[in-house]
Amino acid sequence: MELAAAIPLLVAVTLAMVGLLGLARDQVLAQGAAREGARQAAIGGDRASAVVAARAALPAGRSARVVVADAGAGRVGVRVELPVRLPFGVPLVTVRATAVAALEPGPPPPPAPGS
């Protein structure tokens, strides 16, 4: 009899653990996407290419908000916000991750004509 009463609790705990694992996976995805976006912006890409790089690091079809901003002298930051659905009717949770990278120096300017 006790086992019959414990089974629903065990199922609920298992589903909660699966939900938390999904949340942790999405946190890792958001961090990786922010890192890729910051890397693209740091190597001389514009903000649009940084957003594209961050979105490309996420699974196809996942909606995310990507913001690229200056992060101080010679640095650029990318913030990724990824909405996550959890089981049991929990309201939508947003996972946030930020990555900052130092701007890489570009190639030297070409020599002036005639020099």
N, C-alpha and C positions, 0 to 999 in steps of 0.2 A: 504494500500500500504506500509506503514512504517513497519507493522508487517511482511510482506513478505520479506522485506529487512533485518529485524533483525533476522529472523529465522536461516539463515546460521551462523551468528555471535554467536548466542546462542548455536548452535550445536558445533561450534569450541571451544567456551569457556568450554562447558561441557566436550568435549573430552580432552582438555588440563588439566582440573581438574582431570579427571580419570587417565591420564598419571602421573600427579604429585602424586596422591594417590598411584599408583603403585610404583613409585620411593621411596616414603616414606616407603611403605611396604618392599621393597627390602633392604632399609637401616636398618630397624629393623631386618630383617632376617640375614643380614651380621653381625650386632652387636651381635646377639644371637649366631651365629656360631662361631665368634671370642671368645666369652665368654666361650662357651663349649670347644673349643680347648685349651684355656688357662687353664681352670679348669683341663682338662685331663692331660695336661703337668705338672701342679703344683702338682698333687697328685702322681707323680712318674712315669707317663707314658712316653714313649719315644716320640720322635718327630713324628714318623709315626702314633702312636695311637692318638696323638693330631690332626693330619691332618684328620684322619678317623673320629674322634669325631666332628670336625668342619663341615666336609662334611655331616655327618649324621644329623646335625641340619638344613640343607637346604632341600628344597623340592627335591624329586627324579628327576633326569634329569637336574638339574640346574648346569651349569658349573661355577666353581669358582677357583680362585687361592688362595691357603692357604700357608702362610709362617710362620714358627715357628722360633723364634730367642731369644737369651738371651737378657734380658732387664735390665741388671745391676746385682749387687750382690744379689743373692738369688731370682731373679725374672725371669719370662719367659713371652714373648709376642707372640701373634698370630695376624697376619694380614690377613683379608679376603678381596679379591677383587671380586666383583660380577658384571658382565656385565648386563646392563639393556637396553632394547629397548623401545623407546618412540614413540608415534604416530606422524604423519605428516612428516615422513621421517627424523626426527631428528637423527643425527649420534649417534652411540652406546655410552652410558654413562657408566662409571664404578663407582660403589659405593664402598667405602672403609671403613672398620671398623677395629679397633685395640683394643685388650683387653690385659691387663697385670695382672699376678697373682703371688703371692709370692709362692716359692717352699715350699711344705709341708715337714716336717721332716718325714723320713721313719721310719719303725719299728727299735727298737734297735737291734744291732747285736747280734747273738746268743752267749751264753757264750762259752768260750774256753773249749775244751774237758779236763776233769780231774779237772775242777775248781769248 
